[in-house]
Amino acid sequence: MDFRLTPEQEQLADSVRRFAEKHLAPGALERAHKPDYPWQVSRLMAQQGLLGITIKEADGGQGGVLMDAVLAIEAIAASCPRSADVVQAGNFGPIRVLAEYGSDLHKKKFLSRLLAGEGVISVGMTEPEAGSAVTDLRTTAIPDKGGYRVRGSKIFVTHSAYADLVLTYVRFGEGVGGIGSVLIETKAIKRGKPSAFMSGEEWAELHFDDVFVPEEMVLLKEGGFKKQIAGFNVERIGNAARSLALGRYAFEQARQWALQRKQFGRLLCEFQGLQWKFADVKLKLDAAQLLLYRAAANADRGFPSAEETALAKLACNQAGFDAANEALQVMGGTGYSQGSLVEYCLRRCRGWMIAGGSLEMLKNRVAEGIFGRSFPQRPE
Ligand SMILES: Cc1cc2nc3c(=O)[nH]c(=O)nc-3n(C[C@H](O)[C@H](O)[C@H](O)COP(=O)(O)OP(=O)(O)OC[C@H]3O[C@@H](n4cnc5c(N)ncnc54)[C@H](O)[C@@H]3O)c2cc1C
């Protein structure tokens, strides 16, 4: 066993870090406070080969492994926390599921635009009556001459206010076995008025009023739910990596602050009460990073295991939030003000404790592994 990165991984992380310091550190604060997608960053990252890192070269990607994409998130977030979302969108989210299960037509029609950083794809799972219990989803796909009519609505979907395409979870029939997914361009969807998450990112309700979806735009037919969720574990790794990376960003800001801010005639770093905060946070961040790297490295070119992903996401979501929260405390009024990115990191990290499988749902998953049995959450 070797806990060090390989020379190639070191090289990748260094070159992405240098790119981010040069091109993304300037403007990082403004970017964090804009509700829309950072399209300029997206195009720049495409040119730099940072979109499609884990997608096959034959499909227009870089042919790398999941760990490479995790390193890219860390290196980007160290200079610009908001830009880490572009790495997520171009590598970990529904784009990866599309690349894995999509037909040649899907790839030809959508993938090249997404990999060029010109468009973004959302995943629409959550509905007003189906949040944690996602298999309760009611959006239906009813057969209709050469395709399906999709009816229903989705909420809280990341990028929904400006995405071009939605990988939409739908119900072809009854039960979990009836769930699959279709690709729907947003021009066919009625979007509600944009709302904002606590992070400032905008989302819009998506309404499907009998939208016609031709047969060839089905991604996974009924019976596809397990495959979709297996792919969704990649999204969770990206969510975990961003939590950890934003926690580290905040930690670093607070560390530098404590090295130069004086009170009572002493530097903050000389107070033991604060030193112990830093030690506790470093312990959490490093421990979470090991779980994240284990899940990502073991996935190699495939999808990560559900249990390793759940543990990694739990640890990183909690560590990232705690790190940002303690960093804010160490920085006092400066940390609580919008002139510092620390309060932004705190708001972002809070959301990832809910998105992509809440902490509670992940603990349920871990408990099933511990006891070797399932615990149905529904009443008999
Ligand atoms: C920042 C952000 C981004 C998101 N992006 C997307 C996206 O791109 N696409 C998308 O489809 N959705 C997205 N979501 C929605 C997200 O998936 C849901 O918010 C999440 O699944 C929880 O559903 P809910 O909000 O309806 O809460 P509920 O399911 O109502 O849960 C409320 C609380 O009860 C807890 N709870 C529920 N059931 C159990 C149980 N069995 N055991 C223990 N505790 C339980 C939950 O953990 C939670 O704390 C996003 C959400 C956020 C916050």
Ligand as a Chemical Component Dictionary entry (heavy atoms), coordinates in Angstrom:
data_LIG
# 
_chem_comp.id                   LIG 
_chem_comp.type                 NON-POLYMER 
_chem_comp.pdbx_formal_charge   0 
_chem_comp.three_letter_code    LIG 
# 
loop_
_chem_comp_atom.comp_id 
_chem_comp_atom.atom_id 
_chem_comp_atom.alt_atom_id 
_chem_comp_atom.type_symbol 
_chem_comp_atom.charge 
_chem_comp_atom.model_Cartn_x 
_chem_comp_atom.model_Cartn_y 
_chem_comp_atom.model_Cartn_z 
_chem_comp_atom.pdbx_ordinal 
LIG C1  C1  C 0 -27.793 22.211 -3.134 1  
LIG C2  C2  C 0 -28.746 21.201 -3.639 2  
LIG C3  C3  C 0 -28.608 20.716 -4.926 3  
LIG C4  C4  C 0 -29.512 19.764 -5.415 4  
LIG N1  N1  N 0 -29.388 19.337 -6.714 5  
LIG C5  C5  C 0 -30.279 18.444 -7.210 6  
LIG C6  C6  C 0 -30.194 18.006 -8.570 7  
LIG O1  O1  O 0 -29.309 18.413 -9.326 8  
LIG N2  N2  N 0 -31.142 17.126 -9.026 9  
LIG C7  C7  C 0 -32.141 16.674 -8.231 10 
LIG O2  O2  O 0 -32.938 15.891 -8.717 11 
LIG N3  N3  N 0 -32.232 17.056 -6.935 12 
LIG C8  C8  C 0 -31.342 17.934 -6.408 13 
LIG N4  N4  N 0 -31.426 18.347 -5.104 14 
LIG C9  C9  C 0 -32.501 17.821 -4.271 15 
LIG C10 C10 C 0 -32.007 16.782 -3.280 16 
LIG O3  O3  O 0 -31.696 15.583 -3.939 17 
LIG C11 C11 C 0 -33.090 16.611 -2.207 18 
LIG O4  O4  O 0 -33.201 17.854 -1.518 19 
LIG C12 C12 C 0 -32.758 15.473 -1.247 20 
LIG O5  O5  O 0 -32.897 14.223 -1.864 21 
LIG C13 C13 C 0 -33.663 15.502 0.003  22 
LIG O6  O6  O 0 -34.989 15.572 -0.378 23 
LIG P1  P1  P 0 -35.952 16.656 0.306  24 
LIG O7  O7  O 0 -35.303 17.975 0.194  25 
LIG O8  O8  O 0 -37.293 16.485 -0.300 26 
LIG O9  O9  O 0 -35.979 16.291 1.835  27 
LIG P2  P2  P 0 -36.832 15.104 2.504  28 
LIG O10 O10 O 0 -36.678 13.862 1.716  29 
LIG O11 O11 O 0 -38.194 15.590 2.788  30 
LIG O12 O12 O 0 -36.061 14.894 3.872  31 
LIG C14 C14 C 0 -36.117 15.852 4.939  32 
LIG C15 C15 C 0 -35.158 15.398 6.035  33 
LIG O13 O13 O 0 -35.540 14.100 6.519  34 
LIG C16 C16 C 0 -34.456 13.200 6.418  35 
LIG N5  N5  N 0 -34.980 11.863 6.083  36 
LIG C17 C17 C 0 -35.823 11.541 5.087  37 
LIG N6  N6  N 0 -36.027 10.219 5.054  38 
LIG C18 C18 C 0 -35.282 9.682  6.065  39 
LIG C19 C19 C 0 -35.054 8.362  6.550  40 
LIG N7  N7  N 0 -35.615 7.296  5.969  41 
LIG N8  N8  N 0 -34.188 8.193  7.579  42 
LIG C20 C20 C 0 -33.593 9.268  8.165  43 
LIG N9  N9  N 0 -33.786 10.548 7.768  44 
LIG C21 C21 C 0 -34.598 10.740 6.711  45 
LIG C22 C22 C 0 -33.587 13.742 5.304  46 
LIG O14 O14 O 0 -32.239 13.301 5.416  47 
LIG C23 C23 C 0 -33.719 15.245 5.522  48 
LIG O15 O15 O 0 -32.821 15.661 6.518  49 
LIG C24 C24 C 0 -30.546 19.277 -4.587 50 
LIG C25 C25 C 0 -30.658 19.752 -3.276 51 
LIG C26 C26 C 0 -29.783 20.698 -2.801 52 
LIG C27 C27 C 0 -29.923 21.182 -1.389 53 
# 
loop_
_chem_comp_bond.comp_id 
_chem_comp_bond.atom_id_1 
_chem_comp_bond.atom_id_2 
_chem_comp_bond.value_order 
_chem_comp_bond.pdbx_ordinal 
LIG C1  C2  SING 1  
LIG C2  C3  SING 2  
LIG C2  C26 DOUB 3  
LIG C3  C4  DOUB 4  
LIG C4  N1  SING 5  
LIG C4  C24 SING 6  
LIG N1  C5  DOUB 7  
LIG C5  C6  SING 8  
LIG C5  C8  SING 9  
LIG C6  O1  DOUB 10 
LIG C6  N2  SING 11 
LIG N2  C7  SING 12 
LIG C7  O2  DOUB 13 
LIG C7  N3  SING 14 
LIG N3  C8  DOUB 15 
LIG C8  N4  SING 16 
LIG N4  C9  SING 17 
LIG N4  C24 SING 18 
LIG C9  C10 SING 19 
LIG C10 O3  SING 20 
LIG C10 C11 SING 21 
LIG C11 O4  SING 22 
LIG C11 C12 SING 23 
LIG C12 O5  SING 24 
LIG C12 C13 SING 25 
LIG C13 O6  SING 26 
LIG O6  P1  SING 27 
LIG P1  O7  DOUB 28 
LIG P1  O8  SING 29 
LIG P1  O9  SING 30 
LIG O9  P2  SING 31 
LIG P2  O10 DOUB 32 
LIG P2  O11 SING 33 
LIG P2  O12 SING 34 
LIG O12 C14 SING 35 
LIG C14 C15 SING 36 
LIG C15 O13 SING 37 
LIG C15 C23 SING 38 
LIG O13 C16 SING 39 
LIG C16 N5  SING 40 
LIG C16 C22 SING 41 
LIG N5  C17 SING 42 
LIG N5  C21 SING 43 
LIG C17 N6  DOUB 44 
LIG N6  C18 SING 45 
LIG C18 C19 SING 46 
LIG C18 C21 DOUB 47 
LIG C19 N7  SING 48 
LIG C19 N8  DOUB 49 
LIG N8  C20 SING 50 
LIG C20 N9  DOUB 51 
LIG N9  C21 SING 52 
LIG C22 O14 SING 53 
LIG C22 C23 SING 54 
LIG C23 O15 SING 55 
LIG C24 C25 DOUB 56 
LIG C25 C26 SING 57 
LIG C26 C27 SING 58 
# 
